[in-house]
Amino acid sequence: MHPSFDALIKGLAGAELVRGTSAAIGDIAHDSRDVKPGSCFVCRRGLRVDGHAYVPAALAAGAAAIVAERPVETPADIGLAILPDGRLALAALSRRFWGEPDRQLGLVGVTGTDGKTSTSRLIAWMLGAYVDRVGELTTVNRRAGGVDLEKSSRLTTPEAPVVARLLARMVREGDAWAVVEVASHALELARVDGFAFDRAVITNVTHEHLDLHGTLKAYRAAKRRLLDLLARGPDDGRGKVAVLNADDPVTAGFADGCPSDVLTFGETNPADVSARCAGVTPDGLVIAGTSPWGAWEAATRLRGRWNVANVAAAVACVGSVVGDVSAGVDRLATFAPVKGRMETVQVGQPFQVIVDFAHTPASLAACLAEVRTETPGRVLVVFGSAGNQDAEKRPMLGRAAAQGADVAIVTNEDPRRERPEDIARAVVAGTTGGGARVEVVHDRRKAIARAFELARAGDVVVLAGKGHEQSMQFADHEQPWDEAGVAREILAASGYDNR
């Protein structure tokens, strides 16, 4: 049974009910194109547009009520409420409309610059050793009731109505816990504000998304906001624990003044959960460590030594939930690596091809350093930097590529509304003195083909930045794109095909 508009608004902090209505609300929408008859349309000032301008469109689509940040003209039979912050209003109303599902299951939030997706999926997989079902909402997947759901958006964390609706579905289908990957955009723009997190995991905080946050200080503050949400939310008997990386100085510093219990993980600095690479097998990493619940060792199918920290974070989080890690650690042997993370493409060519999502300076440097240790020949990298995003990282990406690779080919990575030439110029500016041979090939397919043309037996070609993504974004269109698939097509055209 759908709630009435008056019931949704009643008691909401800061709300002024201008005109009540007993009409049942059928949905919460912030985009007038999503409004259906009976919806409550929430106006907010966006980064580029003001939602208040779309009130007429929402009314024409059948909106039964409007929530705005300032007075707007509406017919006498339409409910109207004023809340000072439309983003906070959207999150609060979404939670209420869907029955506060975040309080009906355990909720883990995972944020950080790098490693969010892998850590989120590792936590969900390990929790599955102890509970029947775990819901997931990450960059690469959505899962409820043990079933994978369609993911149509590239947003890591969708808007509040989508988050609340997905959590409600998880509750309805019997999930005991949910793991939500929380991007800094979601924290800054209040997409998960008010949600009752029981665990908050922060992998690391380096350099990213200054296009939105403006400064590193503001970016760090956005990441720390997850800890504030953890502390502010009600404790429904599951406790409140922050899981922080002891090896990352920014993240470790978040422990100071943290009002929740803190568990740390790390490889080098003292930590509650320690981890180390205990070996590398043809199948993947063997990772071992200690914890408050005993020593542990996991045989995994993971590649990339940064996954030592990701597994340690998962061990700390899961241990804090169930008081045990043995069954969860054992289950890691069957954890499938995340698509687009150190994904190998092998169709019989004499050189290695690896697809990885590395798109920050730190992750690209780590990726190239990792493959260098395993490569008898040269390291070639194809990479770029996204348009209309953090421009300061572009020369930093160039520097990481020039220092970590022998050949660096700069290419498109979602140029959006920027000129590819301008993006590439900024990236190349950082390669000076790095030692790598640098080329610019704007067309990504041609850039990959060029790297394969240059590769010799024993070399490794890293295709960085796109990973799992299924499209390339330009100013006026979005082009379907599958990095691993494109690599296979190019290799097949060159005569390599081991099928």
Phi, psi and omega in degrees: 000127184282143179285157174280162179298316181300320180293324178295322185276329187305127177078001180287125186304128176079003185275139173243112179277102182283317181214114181279164174204142178273004181301135176288134180268130183264345181189163174247129182224146175241352178245122184301336179288343180262359183289134174239163177307127180094000180285156167260120182263124181256118179274140175209153176277115181273184180290331182235338181227160179252117183300338180297333180291346185255012176302313178303320179294321179294318178295320179296331180276355175108016179302136180266344182204155180233135170243124186227165177273345180211163181302138176224154180280128177218154177298161185294339181265009182255129177295147182214130175223150179246127171231139188293336182232108183297328180292314178296322178297318181299316180294315182295315180293323179297315178300313182296315183300321183266014172077029180049059183295336180297342178267352184260359173214162175290139185234121177253129173250133181236124176226176182144167179285312181234152174086003183299312186293311181299317180295318178301313183290326176296317179299313180299318181294316179293319178300330180297347176282346186241334180234159186296315186218144178229126177279153181223140172220099184228181177302326188253347184203161169227136185215133177216135178061029180078009182241134176284134181254158178294138176239105186265343183256150176274356179298132174298309178240115182288178180293160187307318179300324180289317178301311182297318179297318180293319178296321178298321178294321177299316178299313183299328184260012167091013176291138180270327179225160174226140176246121184242122173281124188245109179283160178297328175300318181296323180288318180292323186259017170062030180290336180238019181297133179088348179290140189272083179286140176258334176223141176232121182247128177239117186283313179185166176220107180244247186233119179188154169060035176288349174299326178267312190275337176088312181224159176298324179300316180291323178298315179296321179296324178296317179297319181294339181301334177299325178291325177295318178297320178301314184287324184284332185288155180293148176265111182264027176098000181261356183080172180229116183226130172262130181249114191234148181279112181290340183271348179258116187300324180292310181296317179300324179295338179295342180294332179294120179079005179291122184284349180262168172297147182237133169240134180251155175224154179177170179254325187249317180274155177304135184209157177296320175243111178265156180211151176208156174281114183266359179162161177233122179249170175303335181274332182156196184279144165255123186239133183226161179181191178237163180200168175298347181252013177114170177290154182213155176212132184235126169270122186235169174258019183274145171243153181097115187292344175296342178290346173300314179292321180297317178294319179299319178298318179294319178300315180297315182295309183294320177301322180291336181277313190249352180072023181202152175230350189299310181293321179293319179295318178300324183291341180297340179299336182251011178286124180278129179306146181291136180303136178079008176246106183050044180277126182270135174247113183226111177234026177103002179286154185278002177236161179275149172231126181234129176258125179219147183283358184314112183223007173247158179304317182294316182290324178293317178298317180294319180298313182292322178296322180295311183291333178300321183292340185251006189244120177287335182258218183267163174249123176246139181228136173248124186202172177201202177212138186290145177282156179056032174224186185316104182280336182295335183279350186298307177296333177293322174296317178300319180295316179299319180291316183292329179276334185259345184238164174268329177228127180237120179249115182272131185214186180288143168214090182053067182295336179054235187267008179261155176285127178306326180298322181290320178297312182298322180299318180292322179293313182297329180302332181274355184273351184302129177080004184278339177097348181272151169286127187243131174230156176240122176225103189296318179291118188294322177299316178293326178294319178295317178299320179297318179297319179293326177296323182278336186291142177242169178305133180091349178279168171230135177250120178258123175258103192250146168110329182262320175055241184280346190299146186248018178203162173239127186260125176243177185299320188242004179196166176238122186262128175305139183207130175228104187303311180295321179296318178297318179300317179295320179298316181293319179295320179296321179295338178269003175101005179263122179195107184262016179288000000 
